[in-house]
Amino acid sequence: MNFTRENALDLLKKHNKDEGHIKHALAVEASMKFFAEKMGGDVEKWGMAGLLHDIDWEEMQETPERHTIEGARWLSEEGYPEDIVRAVLSHGWGICSDVQPENDMEKVLFTVDELTGLVMTAALVRPSRSVQDLEVKSVKKKWKDKAFAKGVDRELIVKGAEMIPMPLDTVIEWVILAMRRIEPELGLGSAAGA
């Protein structure tokens, strides 16, 4: 099989219809690619792991304990490389998977998955509705407000940053910079009607 981004996106959309889930996948993909560039990883492979990490989320919402397990199975059946399958499993470590992130790709995916949601939400409450003018200090301010984006597991992000290891501020900065590259696709900025 030809493992192109286009094929991966088609597979994602086959299992996910909610536009919010697609945007989340795009944000994680962009973040993974950015981190791969900075850390010497395989940019396309890291991006694909990010794009496909939640492939089973919509279909597993009623049975969240099966999340990542079904997605990994689907990807294996499609012939995706074992390292991408394992990254999908490991991003749910401690929640719905006992597969611990071991390599850089897995550790970054584990860390940025939740963080992209916080950054996206922080951008959406700005007057500009944009990540272009979003700064680390603004995200950190929102971080401290436990009522803000309360579904985001901040402890998990901290644990992931320590695993990489990388200062939390750098992780936040890189996610912001990555998301700036694809702002229109995320429905932010002028695409959000700012």
Sine and cosine of phi, psi and omega as CSV:
sin_phi,cos_phi,sin_psi,cos_psi,sin_omega,cos_omega
0.00,0.00,0.50,-0.86,0.03,-1.00
-1.00,-0.04,0.94,-0.33,-0.07,-1.00
-1.00,0.04,0.94,0.33,0.02,-1.00
-1.00,0.00,0.30,-0.96,0.07,-1.00
-0.89,0.46,-0.63,0.77,0.00,-1.00
-0.86,0.51,-0.69,0.72,0.03,-1.00
-0.91,0.42,-0.64,0.77,0.01,-1.00
-0.91,0.42,-0.66,0.75,0.02,-1.00
-0.91,0.41,-0.65,0.76,0.06,-1.00
-0.87,0.49,-0.67,0.74,0.01,-1.00
-0.91,0.42,-0.67,0.75,0.05,-1.00
-0.86,0.51,-0.73,0.68,-0.04,-1.00
-0.95,0.32,-0.37,0.93,0.08,-1.00
-0.91,0.42,-0.57,0.82,-0.06,-1.00
-0.97,-0.22,-0.16,0.99,-0.06,-1.00
-0.72,-0.69,0.86,-0.51,-0.02,-1.00
-0.96,-0.28,-0.40,0.92,-0.05,-1.00
-0.94,0.33,0.82,-0.57,-0.04,-1.00
-0.88,0.48,-0.55,0.83,0.04,-1.00
-0.89,0.46,-0.61,0.79,0.03,-1.00
-0.94,0.35,-0.61,0.79,0.04,-1.00
-0.91,0.42,-0.70,0.72,0.02,-1.00
-0.89,0.46,-0.63,0.78,0.05,-1.00
-0.88,0.48,-0.72,0.70,0.00,-1.00
-0.87,0.50,-0.65,0.76,0.02,-1.00
-0.91,0.41,-0.63,0.77,0.03,-1.00
-0.91,0.42,-0.67,0.74,0.01,-1.00
-0.93,0.36,-0.65,0.76,0.05,-1.00
-0.85,0.53,-0.76,0.65,-0.01,-1.00
-0.87,0.49,-0.66,0.75,0.01,-1.00
-0.90,0.43,-0.70,0.71,0.01,-1.00
-0.88,0.48,-0.67,0.74,0.02,-1.00
-0.89,0.45,-0.68,0.74,-0.01,-1.00
-0.88,0.47,-0.74,0.67,0.00,-1.00
-0.89,0.45,-0.64,0.77,0.01,-1.00
-0.88,0.48,-0.67,0.74,0.04,-1.00
-0.86,0.52,-0.71,0.70,-0.06,-1.00
-0.96,0.29,-0.50,0.86,-0.13,-0.99
-0.97,-0.25,0.06,1.00,0.03,-1.00
0.98,0.21,0.43,0.90,0.03,-1.00
-1.00,0.01,0.10,-0.99,0.06,-1.00
-0.98,0.21,0.97,-0.24,-0.14,-0.99
-0.84,0.54,-0.72,0.69,-0.04,-1.00
-0.92,0.39,-0.66,0.75,-0.01,-1.00
-0.92,0.39,-0.71,0.70,0.02,-1.00
-0.88,0.47,-0.67,0.75,0.02,-1.00
-0.88,0.47,-0.67,0.74,-0.01,-1.00
-0.91,0.43,-0.64,0.77,0.05,-1.00
-0.88,0.48,-0.65,0.76,0.03,-1.00
-0.92,0.40,-0.68,0.74,-0.01,-1.00
-0.89,0.45,-0.62,0.78,-0.13,-0.99
-0.99,-0.14,-0.01,1.00,-0.17,-0.98
-0.85,0.52,-0.56,0.83,-0.03,-1.00
-0.94,-0.33,0.48,0.88,-0.10,-0.99
-0.81,0.59,-0.52,0.86,-0.06,-1.00
-0.99,-0.12,0.04,1.00,-0.16,-0.99
-0.84,0.54,-0.76,0.65,-0.05,-1.00
-0.88,0.47,-0.63,0.77,-0.05,-1.00
-0.99,0.15,-0.26,0.97,-0.04,-1.00
-0.95,-0.31,0.13,0.99,-0.06,-1.00
-0.87,0.49,-0.53,0.85,0.02,-1.00
-0.98,0.21,-0.34,0.94,0.03,-1.00
-0.74,-0.67,0.94,0.35,-0.11,-0.99
-0.87,0.49,-0.38,0.92,0.04,-1.00
-0.92,0.39,-0.27,0.96,0.02,-1.00
-1.00,-0.05,-0.16,0.99,0.00,-1.00
-0.86,0.52,0.64,-0.77,-0.08,-1.00
0.99,0.15,-0.62,0.78,-0.04,-1.00
-0.92,0.39,-0.75,0.66,0.02,-1.00
-0.92,0.39,-0.68,0.73,0.01,-1.00
-0.86,0.51,-0.69,0.73,0.03,-1.00
-0.89,0.46,-0.64,0.77,0.02,-1.00
-0.90,0.44,-0.71,0.70,0.01,-1.00
-0.86,0.51,-0.71,0.71,-0.03,-1.00
-0.91,0.42,-0.63,0.78,0.07,-1.00
-0.88,0.48,-0.70,0.71,0.00,-1.00
-0.89,0.45,-0.50,0.86,0.04,-1.00
-0.99,0.16,-0.13,0.99,0.03,-1.00
1.00,0.03,0.25,0.97,0.02,-1.00
-0.91,0.42,0.51,-0.86,-0.02,-1.00
-0.85,0.52,0.54,-0.84,-0.06,-1.00
-0.85,0.52,-0.58,0.82,-0.03,-1.00
-0.93,0.38,-0.53,0.85,0.08,-1.00
-0.95,0.31,-0.67,0.74,0.04,-1.00
-0.86,0.51,-0.70,0.72,-0.02,-1.00
-0.92,0.39,-0.61,0.79,0.04,-1.00
-0.88,0.47,-0.66,0.75,0.04,-1.00
-0.87,0.49,-0.71,0.71,0.03,-1.00
-0.90,0.44,-0.72,0.70,-0.13,-0.99
-0.95,0.31,-0.32,0.95,-0.01,-1.00
-0.94,0.33,-0.24,0.97,0.06,-1.00
-0.98,-0.18,0.27,0.96,-0.06,-1.00
-0.82,0.57,0.76,-0.65,0.04,-1.00
0.99,0.14,-0.11,0.99,-0.01,-1.00
-0.90,-0.43,-0.84,0.55,-0.02,-1.00
-0.69,-0.72,0.15,0.99,-0.04,-1.00
-0.57,-0.82,0.54,-0.84,0.08,-1.00
-0.97,-0.25,0.23,0.97,0.04,-1.00
-1.00,0.05,0.95,-0.33,-0.05,-1.00
-0.98,0.18,0.70,-0.71,0.07,-1.00
-0.87,0.49,0.76,-0.66,-0.05,-1.00
-0.88,-0.47,-0.69,0.72,-0.04,-1.00
-0.99,-0.15,0.10,-1.00,-0.07,-1.00
-0.86,0.51,-0.68,0.74,-0.02,-1.00
-0.86,0.51,-0.71,0.71,-0.02,-1.00
-0.92,0.39,-0.67,0.74,-0.01,-1.00
-0.90,0.43,-0.66,0.76,0.00,-1.00
-0.93,0.38,-0.68,0.73,0.02,-1.00
-0.87,0.49,-0.70,0.71,0.03,-1.00
-0.83,0.55,-0.63,0.77,-0.09,-1.00
-0.98,0.18,-0.73,0.69,-0.14,-0.99
-0.99,0.14,-0.31,0.95,-0.03,-1.00
-0.79,0.61,-0.84,0.55,-0.01,-1.00
-0.94,0.34,-0.62,0.79,-0.10,-1.00
-0.90,0.44,-0.58,0.82,0.01,-1.00
-0.87,0.49,-0.58,0.81,0.03,-1.00
-0.91,0.42,-0.66,0.75,0.02,-1.00
-0.91,0.41,-0.69,0.73,0.00,-1.00
-0.90,0.43,-0.70,0.72,0.01,-1.00
-0.87,0.50,-0.72,0.69,-0.02,-1.00
-0.91,0.41,-0.65,0.76,0.04,-1.00
-0.88,0.47,-0.61,0.79,0.03,-1.00
-0.93,0.38,-0.65,0.76,-0.08,-1.00
-0.92,0.39,-0.38,0.93,0.01,-1.00
-1.00,-0.04,-0.02,1.00,0.06,-1.00
-0.98,0.18,0.47,-0.88,0.07,-1.00
-0.83,0.56,-0.58,0.82,-0.02,-1.00
-0.98,0.17,-0.29,0.96,-0.10,-0.99
0.78,0.62,0.63,0.78,-0.16,-0.99
-0.74,-0.67,0.46,-0.89,0.16,-0.99
-1.00,-0.02,-0.15,0.99,-0.05,-1.00
-0.89,0.45,-0.55,0.84,0.00,-1.00
-0.94,-0.35,0.20,0.98,0.02,-1.00
-0.99,0.14,0.72,-0.69,0.00,-1.00
-0.88,-0.48,0.32,-0.95,-0.01,-1.00
-0.82,0.57,-0.68,0.73,-0.05,-1.00
-0.88,0.48,-0.55,0.83,0.03,-1.00
-0.93,0.37,-0.66,0.75,0.04,-1.00
-0.91,0.41,-0.66,0.76,0.00,-1.00
-0.90,0.43,-0.58,0.81,0.04,-1.00
-0.90,0.43,-0.70,0.72,0.04,-1.00
-0.92,0.39,-0.56,0.83,0.01,-1.00
-0.82,0.57,-0.68,0.74,-0.06,-1.00
-0.94,0.35,-0.40,0.92,0.01,-1.00
-1.00,0.10,0.99,-0.16,-0.09,-1.00
-0.90,0.43,-0.34,0.94,0.04,-1.00
-0.99,0.17,-0.31,0.95,-0.01,-1.00
-0.99,0.11,0.80,-0.60,-0.02,-1.00
0.73,0.69,0.80,0.60,-0.13,-0.99
-0.90,0.44,-0.27,0.96,0.05,-1.00
-0.98,0.22,-0.17,0.98,-0.02,-1.00
-0.99,0.12,0.85,-0.53,-0.02,-1.00
-0.99,0.13,0.99,-0.10,-0.05,-1.00
-0.92,0.40,-0.59,0.81,0.02,-1.00
-0.89,0.46,-0.61,0.80,0.03,-1.00
-0.89,0.45,-0.66,0.75,0.01,-1.00
-0.90,0.44,-0.70,0.72,0.03,-1.00
-0.88,0.47,-0.70,0.71,0.02,-1.00
-0.86,0.51,-0.68,0.73,0.02,-1.00
-0.91,0.42,-0.70,0.72,0.00,-1.00
-0.87,0.49,-0.62,0.79,0.03,-1.00
-0.93,0.38,-0.56,0.83,0.01,-1.00
-0.93,0.37,-0.56,0.83,-0.14,-0.99
-0.85,0.53,-0.71,0.70,-0.31,0.95
-1.00,0.08,0.57,-0.82,-0.03,-1.00
-0.38,-0.92,0.61,-0.79,0.06,-1.00
-0.86,0.51,0.65,-0.76,-0.02,-1.00
-0.83,0.56,-0.66,0.75,0.00,-1.00
-0.86,0.51,-0.62,0.79,0.03,-1.00
-0.92,0.39,-0.68,0.74,0.02,-1.00
-0.86,0.51,-0.72,0.69,0.02,-1.00
-0.88,0.47,-0.72,0.69,-0.01,-1.00
-0.85,0.52,-0.71,0.70,-0.03,-1.00
-0.92,0.40,-0.60,0.80,0.05,-1.00
-0.91,0.41,-0.68,0.73,0.05,-1.00
-0.87,0.50,-0.75,0.66,-0.03,-1.00
-0.88,0.48,-0.64,0.77,0.02,-1.00
-0.90,0.43,-0.70,0.72,-0.04,-1.00
-0.94,0.34,-0.45,0.89,0.07,-1.00
-0.87,0.50,-0.56,0.83,-0.04,-1.00
-0.90,0.44,-0.45,0.89,-0.09,-1.00
-0.81,-0.58,0.45,0.89,-0.07,-1.00
-0.75,0.66,-0.74,0.67,-0.02,-1.00
-0.86,0.51,-0.64,0.77,0.01,-1.00
-0.91,0.43,-0.41,0.91,-0.01,-1.00
-1.00,0.04,-0.08,1.00,-0.02,-1.00
0.97,0.25,0.42,0.91,-0.01,-1.00
-0.97,-0.25,0.16,-0.99,0.04,-1.00
0.89,0.45,-0.71,-0.70,-0.03,-1.00
-0.89,0.45,-0.45,0.89,0.04,-1.00
-0.94,0.35,-0.33,0.94,0.02,-1.00
-1.00,-0.04,0.04,1.00,0.02,-1.00
1.00,0.09,0.41,0.91,-0.01,-1.00
-0.94,0.35,0.00,0.00,0.00,0.00
